Amino acid sequence: MWRPGRARSASLRATLCEVHGQPADDALLGLDEVAAWLEVDAGWVARAIARDALPVLGFGSRGEPVIVAAEVRAWLRRPDPHGDET
């Protein structure tokens, strides 16, 4: 299982975007990049992935998650199942 701070493979590192503000929809992000973008702890993102709440594109050769920015945006806009309750 991937843990924050472990080295990424060169091929995955080459495909990840550096997050400075809003990443492009097709940007491939790692756990730390998503955490920095959302301004949350990396552990929170890891728990969301583990609960199958945050969709991932897949996992790198060392088990690190690869996340598409557009999927994060869609996940953040998901309807709240209790949103219509008054």
Secondary structure as GFF3:
##gff-version 3
##sequence-region A 1 86
A	DSSP	alpha_helix	10	15	.	.	.	ID=ss1
A	DSSP	beta_strand	28	29	.	.	.	ID=ss2
A	DSSP	alpha_helix	31	38	.	.	.	ID=ss3
A	DSSP	alpha_helix	42	50	.	.	.	ID=ss4
A	DSSP	beta_strand	58	59	.	.	.	ID=ss5
A	DSSP	beta_strand	65	68	.	.	.	ID=ss6
A	DSSP	alpha_helix	69	76	.	.	.	ID=ss7
###
